[in-house]
Amino acid sequence: MTNHEGDIRIYVACLAAYNNGVLHGRWIDAARDARDIHSDIQAMLKASPVPCAEEWAIHDYEGFNGVSISEYEGVEDVSKLAAFLTDTGGLGAALLAYCSDLETAQTAMENFYAGEYSSVADFAESLTEEANEVPESLRHYIDYERMGRDMELDSIFSIETGFEQVHIFWQH
């Protein structure tokens, strides 16, 4: 599932106005180039009720699928994160939680993603049948669940995003 444009956004507040007891800010589409986000922030600051406002902070955000955004997160980082989540949706958010940083998650998604399966055992069965012709008389003797568990020990990791939605990644 991917997000639509405008679904990932940040609420940027003018700190000069905030410190003077006035709420002034703007919701900004985060799934854009960092320069465009900066332009929107500058336009919001220019429209501030406090003259010469320069400082801002992210006071809210939506559409990041559970990924946390810091109040002082860099615009470039927000833009990159939003682009990644726009392309990958909930899987990207789950992958970020597993990998803990955007660069590692992007590398895993681009280079090590093996696909979506109903289970790790289903992946093991699919991989086995692609590589070998399994005689019908032996099919009942192969334990794909155990094979999948063994694969998770040293060659793959999996991320479950829903019922029978298991995403498999090769470990590097």
C-alpha positions in Angstrom: 0.0 0.0 0.0 1.4 3.4 -0.9 0.4 6.8 0.3 -1.1 9.4 -2.0 0.5 12.8 -2.4 -0.4 15.1 0.5 -1.0 12.2 2.9 2.5 12.6 4.6 2.7 16.0 6.1 4.2 18.1 8.9 2.8 21.0 10.9 5.5 23.6 11.2 5.0 26.3 13.8 6.5 29.8 14.1 8.4 29.8 17.4 8.4 33.6 17.7 4.6 33.6 17.6 4.4 30.5 19.9 6.6 32.2 22.5 4.3 35.2 22.4 1.2 33.1 23.0 0.0 33.0 19.4 -0.5 29.8 17.4 0.8 30.4 13.9 1.9 27.6 11.6 1.1 25.6 8.5 0.6 22.0 7.4 3.1 21.2 4.7 3.2 18.3 2.4 6.4 16.4 3.3 6.6 14.2 0.3 8.4 16.8 -1.8 11.8 18.1 -2.4 13.5 19.7 0.6 13.8 23.1 -1.2 10.0 23.2 -1.7 9.4 22.4 2.0 11.9 25.2 3.0 10.1 27.6 0.7 6.8 26.8 2.5 8.4 27.3 5.9 9.8 30.6 4.8 6.4 31.7 3.5 4.8 30.7 6.8 7.4 32.7 8.8 7.0 35.7 6.5 3.2 35.6 7.3 3.9 35.4 11.1 2.1 38.0 13.3 5.5 38.5 14.9 7.9 40.6 12.8 11.2 39.2 11.7 10.3 35.6 12.7 13.1 33.1 11.9 12.8 30.1 14.1 10.4 27.2 13.6 9.7 23.7 14.8 7.7 20.7 13.8 4.8 20.5 16.2 2.8 17.7 14.6 2.9 15.2 11.7 0.6 12.8 9.9 1.0 9.9 7.5 4.4 8.6 8.7 3.0 5.2 9.6 4.2 5.2 13.2 7.7 6.5 12.4 8.5 9.3 14.9 9.6 12.8 13.8 11.6 15.0 16.1 10.5 18.6 16.7 13.7 19.8 15.2 14.1 17.1 12.5 16.0 18.4 9.5 13.9 19.2 6.4 16.2 17.1 4.2 15.7 14.1 6.5 11.9 14.6 6.6 11.8 14.8 2.8 13.9 11.6 2.4 11.8 9.8 4.9 8.5 10.9 3.4 9.7 9.9 -0.1 10.7 6.4 1.2 7.3 6.0 3.0 5.4 7.2 -0.1 7.1 4.4 -2.1 6.9 1.7 0.5 4.0 2.5 2.8 3.5 0.4 5.9 6.2 -2.1 4.9 8.7 0.8 4.8 7.7 1.9 8.3 8.0 -1.7 9.6 11.4 -2.0 7.9 12.5 1.2 9.5 11.6 -0.1 12.9 13.6 -3.2 12.2 16.6 -1.5 10.6 16.6 1.6 12.8 17.9 4.0 10.1 16.7 5.1 6.7 19.8 4.3 4.7 19.8 0.6 5.9 16.1 0.3 5.3 16.5 1.8 1.7 19.4 -0.7 1.0 17.3 -3.6 2.3 14.3 -2.6 0.2 16.3 -2.0 -3.0 18.8 -4.9 -2.8 17.6 -7.6 -0.5 13.8 -7.8 -0.8 12.7 -11.2 -1.8 8.9 -10.6 -1.9 5.7 -11.1 0.0 4.5 -14.6 1.1 1.9 -16.0 3.4 4.5 -17.3 5.7 8.2 -18.0 6.0 7.4 -21.7 5.3 5.7 -20.6 2.1 8.8 -18.8 1.0 11.0 -21.9 1.8 8.6 -24.1 -0.3 8.6 -21.6 -3.2 12.4 -21.3 -3.1 12.8 -25.1 -3.0 10.4 -25.8 -5.8 12.1 -23.1 -8.0 15.5 -24.7 -7.5 14.5 -28.4 -7.6 11.9 -30.6 -8.9 10.4 -32.3 -5.9 8.9 -35.7 -6.6 5.3 -36.0 -5.5 6.2 -39.0 -3.4 8.6 -36.9 -1.3 6.5 -33.7 -0.8 4.9 -34.9 2.4 8.3 -35.5 4.0 9.7 -32.0 3.6 9.2 -29.8 6.6 9.0 -26.3 5.1 8.3 -24.7 8.5 11.5 -26.0 10.0 13.4 -25.1 6.8 12.0 -21.5 7.1 13.0 -21.3 10.7 16.6 -22.4 9.8 16.7 -19.8 7.0 15.8 -17.1 9.5 18.8 -18.1 11.6 21.4 -17.1 9.0 20.1 -16.1 5.6 16.8 -14.2 5.8 14.7 -11.9 8.0 11.0 -11.4 7.8 8.6 -8.6 8.6 4.9 -9.4 9.1 2.6 -6.5 8.1 -0.7 -8.3 8.3 -2.5 -11.6 8.4 -0.5 -13.9 6.0 1.5 -10.9 4.8 5.1 -11.8 5.5 7.8 -9.9 3.6 11.1 -11.7 3.2 14.5 -10.0 3.0 17.9 -11.6 2.4 20.4 -10.9 5.0 23.6 -9.3 3.6 
